[in-house]
Amino acid sequence: MELPDPVALAAGLREVLAQVVDPRKRRGVRHGLVVVLTATVCAVVAGARSFVAVAEWVADLPVEVAAVLGTARRCPSEATIRRLLGKVDADRFDAVLGAFVQDLCTDVAPPVGAGCWQWTVRPCAAPATPAAPPPARSARGRVGICSR
């Protein structure tokens, strides 16, 4: 199974995240909502687990990837990411991102014999063979062929 190219998916992700309403006033906006959300989603998928980690991930991007995400000119700071994500409508963001991921999952069919557990695809294990009964123990706690 071939996984999609993340750089190629960034354009579709940006288009989908444009459906989230920017809660900020227009005056003084340095980073577009779509740029911050796209960079944050990509950073979290890459393993970032805090606002600082997201900001560091965005700052360390190669020039080509930063250009695709829209952060080539200026990177959002940790404070900008934290404040903006705190203001975004979480339900709308979840619905939009969930629909995007669901569309990706329908494009990539799971291999034959695979089962879905929540959001991951894992191969089904062969049925477990029954375990052998434990050996008999004597009154003294020793393992033996027969108990006395």
Secondary structure, DSSP 8 states (H G I E B T S, - for coil): -----HHHHHHHHHHHHTTS---S-STT--S-HHHHHHHHHHHHHTT--SHHHHHHHHHT--HHHHHHHT-SS----HHHHHHHHHHS-HHHHHHHHHHHHHHHHHHS---TTEEEETTEEEE-------------B-TTS-B-SS--
